[in-house]
Amino acid sequence: MEILMVMTSHEQLGNSGKKTGLWLEEFAAAYYVFKDAGADIMLATTQGDMPPIDPNSVEPEALTLATERLFADAAAKAQLACTHEVKDFIVAEFDAIFYPGGHGPLWDLVDNPDSIRLIEGMFAAHKPVGLVCHAPGVLRDVKGPDGQPVVNGKRVTGFSNSEEAAVGLTDVVPFLVEDMLKANGGDYHKADDWQPHVEVDDLLVTGQNPASSTATAEALLAILQRPIH
């Protein structure tokens, strides 16, 4: 299995003066789900650099067994420190794509033409795409083969309006993930704030929040491991 993980290079949290970026646990949890299943993993960002890490995601209360494992994994840290650019990849190279969240993707991946090209190409090639937390926001400008928004008519989830309000960023983010998914025709579902929740609709896998990252990666992996008839 060949899996591409696509992450943000953006670190400014709007005009707040605060930093954002990749939510580390969402990367680490998925990375080890894939790695432990024997997948070959390639890492990409918009700039081909080390993704900026959201400082809140390395606070003690945000750390998990997966992040602790990452801190002790020299090879994984070296891979994360030197990613490739999204533009360098084509659909034929991968069996699946996974997008970890953090607020960063809302600024630099939503309208990124190379990211849009990859996601549209994956669905056209009948390959799965997984996104968790804020990352479903990168689907905003992605179209399906029918020219409609790719989430139109699909069961989806993503960081909820109530969760965004709880972290005080409703007026800072460029758009609310829940609102966008609904506006694009998505059949949006959620659990209570901060509880794990995953939606799978054909080849599209979405997770609601950081607590959903492991389950989202596992759901993507399950699609890859389906027997071929």
N, C-alpha and C positions, 0 to 999 in steps of 0.2 A: 504493500500500500504506500502510495505517495500522497502526502497531505501538505498543502500550503497553508500556513498561518499568516494572516495579513493584519498588520497593526499600524497604529498612528505614529506620526512624527511630530504631532502638534502638542505644544506644552503650555500655551497661554489660555487661561480660563476666561475667554471673552475679554471684557474690560474690567474684570474684577481685581486685576493685579495679582491674582493667585495662579498657581501652577496646576496643570492637569496632565493628561497623557494616558498611558496604558494602565489599566487596573491589574496589578501584578498577579493576583490570585487567579483571575480569569485566564491569563496566559498559562500559568504554572499548572493549574488543574487540568486543562485540556491537553497541554503538552505531554503530561505523564500518562493520561488516558491513552493517547495515541502511541507514545513511546513504548509503554508496557504491552501494547498489542502488536508490537513489532513493526510499526509504521516508520517509514523514512519521512522526516519532517524538514521542510524548507521554511525559512522565515523571511518575510518581506515587510517593508514599510514604504511610505510614500517617498521618503528621501534616501533610503538605503543606509540608514544609520541605526544606532541603538535607540529604540523607542524611549521617549521620556517616560519615567514612571510617576504616576500620580502619587504625590507624597502621602496622601491619606491611605493609600493602599499598602504602605509599609509601616503604618502605626500598629502597635501590638495587637489591638483588637481585630485588625484586618488580616493578620497572618494565619496561615493554615498549615497542615502537614505538607501540602504541595509546595507552598512558598518556602518552607524550611528545607525541603528536599532540594529546591532550586538553589538556595543559598549555598548548599554544600556540593553542588554539581558543577565542577569547573568546566566541563565540556558544554553543558547547556548555557552557562553564563557567557562563554566565549561565542557561542552561536548567536545569542541574543545581542551581544555587543557589536556584531558585524552582520547586519541583515542585508538582503538584496533589495533592489527597487522593484516595486510592483510591476512597472512597465517591462521588466526583463522576462516575464513569464507568459507562457501560453497554456491554454486549457489542456492540451494534449499531454502535458507533463504530469498532471495530477489526477488522482481519483476523487479528491474532495478538497474543499476550501473551508477554513474556519476563521472567523473574525472574533477575537476577544474585544471586550469593551473598554470602559473608561470613557470620560467625556471627550477625549481628544478626537476620536473618529468623526464626531459631529461637525468638526471644522475642516478636516483635510481629506476625508475619504468619501464623504457624501457625493461630491460632484467630481471626484477624481475619475477621469475618463478611462484609465487603465483598470481601476477597480471595477467600474461599471462593465467594461468589456469582458473581464474575467468572469464576473458573476453571470452575465447574460450568456456567455459562452458555455459555462458549466451546465446551466439548465438546458440549453440547446443540445448539449451532448449527453443529457440524462445522467448528470453527476451531481451529488449532493453538496449543499452549502449550509454551513452552520454559523449562527451569529448569536452572541449573548449580551444582555444588558443594554448598553447604548449602541452596540454594534448593529442591531437591526435598523438603526437610523440610516446606515449606508445604502439601504435598499430604496431610498426615496426616489432616485432618478432611474432605477433599474427597470427595464421593460421586459415583459414576457414575449414569447414568439408572436402573440396576437397584437403586440403594440401597446397593450394595457400595462399599468403598473404590475410588477411581478407579484406583489402581495394581493392583488385584487382577487377576492373570492377565496383566499387561503386563510386557514387558521394560523394566527401568529400571536406572539407576545414580545415583550421588550420592557425596558425600564418604564414603570408606570408614572402617570402624572402625580399620584400621591407620594411616590417615593422621591420624585424630583422636588416636590414641595418640602418633603421632610429634610432634605439636605440643603434647602434654601437656595436652589439654583434655577427655579422656574423662570425668572426674568433674566438669567445670564446666558442660558443655552440658546443657540440659534433657532431651535424648534424643539417641541416636546415629542419624544419618540412615539408615545401612545397616540397622540393626536395625529401625527403624520401617517401612522399605519392605518388608522381608521379613515383618514381623508383619502388615502390611496385605495380604499376598498377592502382593506384587510379585515378579517373576522377576528378582532382582538379579544384575547382572554388573559386574565391575570389571577394570581393568588393574592393573599394578604401581603402587605408590605414585608419585604425581606425574606419571604418564604420561597422555597424552590418551586419553579414552575417552568415546564417545557412544552412547546407545541411542535408537533411533527405533521406536516402536510406534504405528502409525496416526497419530494427531494429537498424541501425547505425545513430546516430545524432552527427554532428560535428559543432562547431562554430569557427569563424576565430580569434577572438580577445576579449579583455575584454568587449568591447561594445556589444558583442554577447552573453554574459553569461546568461542574463535573457531569451532571446529568445531561446537559446539552451536548457535550463531547461524546458521551456514551451513546446518545441517541444517533448522532452522526455516524459513529463507528458501527452501530447495529445495522444501519443501511448498507454500509460497505460490506458487512459480513453476511448479508442475506444470500442464501443459495441462489445460484443462477439456474433458471429453468429453460 
